[in-house]
């Protein structure tokens, strides 16, 4: 007859093995889901565009952000972190990214949204590089699963331009 310690060890090993297999199956099942999110961002107003005393450009925008991210939610999705970034090129840097807004979507019921907001974070460029500059607004997201690896992607929206003069 086996001792209590031996039986407890066997039971614990079986439980951990079954749990590991279930986590692996959950993670693999996410590869079947092919999300098809949609997003639209409108710049409704440039509230102000100024040169700071240190020589940097700063902008305040009024934005209308609408997105449908429901296709990213599966039974293994814990939450989705989403953020909107302005991306542009300068002579010094091939890619400048400035985060304008972010949020956490806790469930599929909250994944279709439309918000009217000003940029949550300061849109500042180190230098006087923003006047007349073309920029993209990019909606990034990170899908955080209950188990398995995190998935990230983005939608790039082009065709935005800064004013030629400070306001």
N, C-alpha and C positions, 0 to 999 in steps of 0.2 A: 504494500500500500504506500502511496506517495504522501509526503508530508504536506502540511498546510502551505508552507512557503513555496513549494514546488507547484502546487495547484494554483496559487495566486499568481505566480510568475507566468504560467501557461495561459491563464485567463487574461492577464494584462497584455501579454504578447499578441494574443488573438485579437483583442479589442483594438490595440494600436494598429495592427495590420489591416483590419477591416476599415478603420477610420482613414488610414493612408490611402487605401484603394478607393474609397468613396471620394476623397479630396481630389485624387488624380482624375477620376471619372468626371467630376464636376468641372475641373479645369479644362479637360479635353472637350467637354460638351460646349464650352464657350466658343471653340473654334468653328462650330457649325453655324453659329449666329453671324450673319453678315449685316451689320448696322447700316442704315441709310438715313443719317440725320440731315436736317435742312436748317439753314439759318439765313437771316437777313438783318443787316445793320444799316440804319440811316443816320447820317449826321444832319440833325435838324437845325443846329445853330452853332456858330463859333461865338461863345459868350465873350471871351476876350482872348487876345493874342498879343503878348507883350514881350519886350526885352527886359530881363531883370537887371538889377544894378551890377551883377557880376558878369554880365554879357551873355547869359544863357537865355534861350527862347522858352517861353512857357505858354501853354494853350489850355483853355477850358472849353470843352465841347458838350453839347446836349445831344444825346444819342437815343435812338429807339432800337432796342435789341429784341428780336423775336427769333425763337428757335423751337424746333421739334426734335428732341433727343430721345424720344420714347423707345426707338428701335435699339438703343444701347442697353436697355434693361432686360436682363434675363433673370432666372431664378437664382443665379450666382452673383448678381450685382449688389454690392453693398451701397454704393453711392457714386456719383459722378461729380468731379471737380471741373468747373468750366471757367475760362477766363478769356477776356477780349484784349487783344494787344494791337497796338499800332506798330507797323513795321515799315522802315524806310532805309534808304542808302544815303551815305555821306561820303565825302572824299576820304575820310580817315577810316571808316568802317563800312564793310560791305552789307552788314545787317545790323540795324538798330531796332531793338524791341522795347516798347514801353507798355506796361500793363495798365489798362484803363479801368477795367471792371472785372470782378470775379464773383463766384458764388458756388455753393455746394447744393447739388440736387439730391435729396435723400431718397426719392422714390419715383416710380414711373408716373404717378399722378401729378408730380411737380415738374415733369420733364418737358412739357409744352408750356412755354412762357413767352410773355411779351412785356418788356419793361421800358419805361421812359425815365432816363436818368442822365445826370452829368457824370463825367469821368470820376470814378471813385478815388483814383490815385493821380498824382500830379503828372501831367504830360510835359516834361521838361527835356530839352536837348542841351547838351553841354557844348555851347557855342551858338552862333547865329546861323543855323543850318536849316531852319524850318520854313522861312519865307518862300512861298511859291512851290514848296516841295510836294511831290506826289508821294502818297503813302497808301499802304494796304491796311485794312482792318481784318484781323485773323481771329477766328473763334477757335480756341484750343480746348480740348477736353481730355481728362484722364479718368478712365473707368476703373474704379477700385472694387475688385471682386471680394467675395467672402473667402475664397480660397483660389490660389493660382496667381499668375502674373498679371500685373497692371497693364492696361492697354491705353495708348494715347494716340490721338489723331487731331486733325484740324481742318477748317474750311477757310480758304483765303478769299476775301472779297476785295476787288481792285477798283480803281477809278476815283480815288479821293485826292483832293489837293488842298493844301494850306493857302490862306490868303497871301497876296503879294505884299501887303502893308500891315503894320502893327495896328491894333485896335485898342 
